[in-house]
Amino acid sequence: MGRHIPHVYLPEAWDRERLHLDDKTRDHLEKVLRLGGATPVTYTDGVGAIGEGKYEAGFVERGDEEAAVGRSHEVAIAVAPPKNLNRIRFIVEKLAELGVARLLWLQTEYTEGRPPRADKVRAWARASLEQSRGTWLMEVGPSVTMADVAEYGRVLVADRSGSDIEAAGHFRGAVLCVGPEGG
């Protein structure tokens, strides 16, 4: 089995032979993963393009790249945030790893938690993109009510009665609503 090849998010324009990494990504590659010399990496712009290159001294030397490809689906999830921050982080990470296009924070009469800061959620989504070797960064939208959700697509509600949501048809362009915690 081969060595793990790190996957990094590089949202800047890929208009130079060498792409600069931010300090946090550089620190992760050098201090946590202990990369040195010209080390193979893969990279994405978060909007469908992907490449293979070499990491060295804070830069990625560009290699073979594939142009942006469309998402395989446009599913959005509206979730009422739970009280526990660790549960919120888990939700963000798993949805991002599964390739969900957009996460919306659903505010209901019985919602108990609050959405975390946007920068924190974006960092979790980014880390999950890199961990899952994805090409699309999950968008995180604003807090919405059930009345607002329809603006983002066809609405499917996870119903505790267990009704079959597959009967609602294909998920493309749909928003699945989940929550609030506790019923």
N, C-alpha and C positions, 0 to 999 in steps of 0.2 A: 504494500500500500504506500502511495506517495505521501510526501510531506504536505501539510496543510498550506494552502495558498490563500493569503488574506484577500478580502474583498472590501474595497473602500468606496465611499460616496464622494464624488467630485462634481459638485453642481456648477462649477464655473465653466465658461466656454472652453471647449477643447480646440483652441486655435493656436497652440504652440506645441513644439515637440516634447517639452517637459512641463508637466502640470504640478503646480505648487500645492502642498498639503497644509491644512491649518495646523496650529500647534498641538491641539488635542489629538488629532489623528496621528501626527508625527510621534508624539509621546507614546501613544498606544502601540504603534508599530515598533518603536525602538526600545521602550522600557518594559512593556508588557510582553510583546511577542519576541523581543530581542532580535529583530531583523538587523542585518548588517550587510554591507556590500550590495551588489546588484541582486535583489531578491525578486522573484516573480510575484506579481499581484494581479488581481482582476479589479476592475473599477466600473462604476456606473454614474450617470448624471442624474439618476432618480426619475427620469422621464422616458425610459425605454432604451437608451443607448448603453452599450456595454463594451468593454475593451480588456485586453490583456497587455500587461507591460512589466516594467521592472521598477522596483522602488530603490532609491538610493538618496540618502542625505536630504530628506524633506521634499523630494520630488518624485513623480512617476514619469518615467520615460515611456512615452506612448508606443504601443505595438498594434497588433491586429484589433480592429474595432468593427462592431456591427452597428448600423444606423438604428435610430429609435424605431421600436416596434410598438404596435398598439397593445393596449391591455387586453388580456383574454376575457375580461369581464369588467363591468363598472358597478359592482355591488358596493353600496354604502351601508353602514351599520349605525343606527342611532341607539346609544346605550345610556341609560340612566346611571350616572356614576355612583358606585357603592361608597360607603363611608370610609373604608379602609384604603389608604393610598397604595399599599402593596397589591391589592386586588385591581385597582385602577391600572397600575403599571402592567400587571399580568394581561389585562384586557388589551391594552395598547400593543404590547409586544406580540401577542398571539394573532391579533387581527392583522398587524403589519406583516408578520411572517406568512400568513395565509394569502396575502396579496389583496386584501380589501382595499378598494380605491379611496374611500373616504370614511372617517369616523366623525360622527356628530354627537354632542353631549345632549341627551334628552332630559328635559326638565318637566317633571310631572308633579301633580299635587302631593305625591308620596315619595318623591326623590329625597333620599337621605344624605347623599354625598354631594360634594362640589367638584367641578372639573379642576384639575391641577393647572398650574401655570402653563401657558402655551409653549414656552421654551423647553420646559421639562418634558412635555409630551412629544415635542419634535425630536428631542435627543433620544428618547426611548424608541420612537419610530425609526430614526436613523440607524441606531444600533441594531435593531431587528432586521432592517434592510440589509445591512452588512452581514449579519449572522446567517441570514437565510439565502444570501447570495442573490438577492432580488435585483430587479432593474427599475422598479417603480416605487418611489417613496409615497407612503400613504399620506393623504391630505387629512388634516384635522380641522374640522369646521367649527363653527360657533355653537353655543348652547341654543337649542331649539325646543319648541313645544310641539305637541302632536299636530297642531294646526299648521306649523311651519314645515314639517317634514315633507309634505307632498311637493314642495318646490324642488326637492333633490331627486325625485323619481317616483316610480310606482311604490306604494307603501304595503309592506307585509309585516304583520304583527305576530310576534312569538306569543302564542296564546296558551295559557296554562291548561286549557281543556285538551290540548294535544292535537288540535286539528292539523291536518296535513298541509304544510305550506307548499309542498310540491304541486298541489292541486291549483295553486295560484299561477302556475305557469313558469316560464323561464325567468331566471334571476337578473338577466341583463337590464341595467338601468333601474334596478329595484333598491329600495331602502328597507332593510330589516330592522324592526324596532324591538328592543329588549329592555325590560325593566319596568318599574323600579325594583330594587332589591327588597325582599320582604313581601312582595305581592302587589 
